[in-house]
Amino acid sequence: MYEILIILHLSITDADREAVMRVAQPTQSISNRVFLAAADTSALTHLRSMHGVARVLTGVEPAVQQSNQLDDTEALFVEAWMSRLGQVKTRRGDNLDWDTPPMQPPDR
């Protein structure tokens, strides 16, 4: 299963929106046309060909052109989702006990 971001056309009909949401049920949404969903490979292909779907993003795309007439909130949601993918934080002491050298107990 993939976490995907779906952007619908502004002019999508209610029936087409409902059909898209039956294929990929939203897990998070910022509006009625920009949302996250989980889908498998066959659903991805189907979603991309559905009427009213502007973009289906999996996170491997290099960048999203803001040509989908997104408002500021939607654009920020898409930008934030794209920027978090692939980020791995490394922290000193990851997977170590809190008192393993060079870590210090909280009372020192």
C-alpha positions in Angstrom: 0.0 0.0 0.0 1.1 3.5 -0.8 0.3 6.7 0.9 -0.8 9.0 -1.9 -1.9 12.6 -2.3 -4.8 13.2 -4.6 -5.6 16.5 -6.2 -9.0 16.8 -7.9 -10.0 19.3 -10.6 -11.9 22.4 -9.5 -14.7 21.4 -11.9 -15.2 17.8 -10.6 -18.8 16.7 -10.1 -20.0 15.4 -6.8 -20.6 12.0 -8.5 -17.0 11.8 -9.8 -15.7 12.9 -6.4 -17.6 10.2 -4.6 -16.3 7.6 -7.2 -12.7 8.7 -6.5 -13.3 8.4 -2.7 -14.7 4.9 -3.1 -11.4 3.8 -4.8 -9.2 5.7 -2.4 -10.8 6.5 0.9 -9.3 9.7 2.4 -7.2 9.4 5.5 -6.6 13.1 5.8 -7.9 16.1 3.9 -7.3 19.8 3.7 -10.2 20.5 1.4 -12.8 18.6 -0.6 -10.4 18.3 -3.5 -6.9 17.7 -1.9 -6.5 14.7 0.4 -4.3 11.8 1.4 -5.4 8.2 0.9 -3.9 4.7 0.9 -3.9 2.7 -2.3 -2.3 -0.3 -3.9 -0.7 -0.4 -7.3 -3.8 -1.3 -9.2 -5.8 1.5 -7.6 -3.1 4.0 -8.5 -3.5 3.2 -12.2 -7.3 3.4 -11.9 -7.2 6.7 -10.0 -4.9 8.3 -12.6 -7.4 7.6 -15.3 -10.5 8.6 -13.4 -12.5 11.7 -14.6 -11.9 14.7 -12.3 -8.5 13.6 -11.0 -5.9 16.3 -11.7 -2.9 14.6 -9.9 -2.1 11.5 -8.0 1.2 11.8 -6.1 3.2 9.0 -4.5 6.1 11.1 -3.3 8.6 9.9 -5.9 7.8 12.9 -8.1 10.5 15.5 -8.2 8.3 18.5 -7.6 4.7 19.6 -7.9 3.9 22.4 -10.3 1.3 24.6 -8.7 -0.8 24.6 -11.9 -3.7 22.8 -10.3 -5.3 26.1 -9.2 -4.6 25.3 -5.6 -5.4 27.9 -3.0 -2.8 28.9 -0.5 -3.8 26.4 2.2 -4.0 23.5 -0.3 -0.6 24.5 -1.8 1.0 24.5 1.7 -0.5 21.1 2.5 0.9 19.6 -0.8 4.3 21.3 -0.2 4.5 20.0 3.4 3.5 16.5 2.4 6.1 16.4 -0.4 8.9 17.9 1.8 8.5 15.3 4.6 9.0 12.3 2.3 12.4 10.9 2.3 13.6 12.8 5.4 15.3 10.7 7.9 16.5 12.4 11.1 19.5 11.0 12.8 19.9 11.8 16.5 22.9 11.2 18.7 21.9 8.3 21.0 19.2 6.8 18.8 18.4 3.3 19.9 20.5 3.6 23.0 19.5 3.7 26.7 19.2 7.2 28.0 22.2 6.8 30.3 24.6 5.2 27.7 27.7 7.3 27.3 28.0 10.0 26.0 24.4 10.7 27.0 23.8 12.3 30.4 20.9 11.5 32.8 18.3 14.3 32.9 19.3 15.3 36.5 22.9 16.3 35.5 
